[in-house]
Amino acid sequence: GQQVQQSPASLVLQEGENAELQCNFSSTATRLQWFYQHPGGRLVSLFYNPSGTKHTGRLTSTTVTNERRSSLHISSSQTTDSGTYFCAIDTNTGKLTFGDGTVLTVKP
Amino acid sequence: EAGVTQSPRYAVLQEGQAVSFWCDPISGHDTLYWYQQPRDQGPQLLVYFRDEAVIDNSQLPSDRFSAVRPKGTNSTLKIQSAKQGDTATYLCASSFYSGGGAEQFFGPGTRLTVL
């Protein structure tokens, strides 16, 4: 089965609303990264977060490793947040396995 | 500090043609990765190096794809005889290995279209 499952597959918000993106993984992760990708753009690392909670600006990532899940919370969304968000894990193999992403659209 | 750089940014080929992609990792990063990202999917690892050594190339289609990193710095990924199914974005990433894993940083990618 798929090692990394992200939900929802897509999400449409009005500007100012909050978003909650989920990532569930099937193996014990030694490393987890959240990435943002603008259409046609490079992958930008948002969080490198093996466990616990991290904040940067309007973004919060929470990873509960023993429950094999992570979430990305975006508060007060803006149109510039639109794009695809990826979760990726490493199970101590040295390589990342990505989910299929959540496509976020924020409307003005 | 410069990020990961890649060239070319775009390539359009006919089936059967060859193409090479070039990657310059972040200075000091010993680990370099090549990923393939089909449209509307997440990236999938093709091969990765630590210094000049191949660590894992199990997902690299060896009959047509090859990758080298001869001096442990820059790397080249080559497709010998491209197929339409190779249409994707090819991403390079680098990291500094610290035992338990390390944050990866990605380049802008090369978008390949095979007609």
Chai-1 contact restraints between the chains, C-beta under 6 A:
chainA,res_idxA,chainB,res_idxB,connection_type,confidence,min_distance_angstrom,max_distance_angstrom,comment,restraint_id
A,T30,B,G100,contact,1.0,0.0,6.0,A-B,restraint_1
A,T30,B,G101,contact,1.0,0.0,6.0,A-B,restraint_2
A,R31,B,G101,contact,1.0,0.0,6.0,A-B,restraint_3
A,R42,B,F106,contact,1.0,0.0,6.0,A-B,restraint_4
A,R42,B,P108,contact,1.0,0.0,6.0,A-B,restraint_5
A,L43,B,F106,contact,1.0,0.0,6.0,A-B,restraint_6
A,Y48,B,E103,contact,1.0,0.0,6.0,A-B,restraint_7
A,F86,B,G42,contact,1.0,0.0,6.0,A-B,restraint_8
A,D90,B,G101,contact,1.0,0.0,6.0,A-B,restraint_9
A,K95,B,L45,contact,1.0,0.0,6.0,A-B,restraint_10
A,K95,B,Y48,contact,1.0,0.0,6.0,A-B,restraint_11
A,F98,B,G42,contact,1.0,0.0,6.0,A-B,restraint_12
A,F98,B,P43,contact,1.0,0.0,6.0,A-B,restraint_13
A,G99,B,G42,contact,1.0,0.0,6.0,A-B,restraint_14
A,D100,B,Q41,contact,1.0,0.0,6.0,A-B,restraint_15
A,D100,B,G42,contact,1.0,0.0,6.0,A-B,restraint_16
A,G101,B,G42,contact,1.0,0.0,6.0,A-B,restraint_17
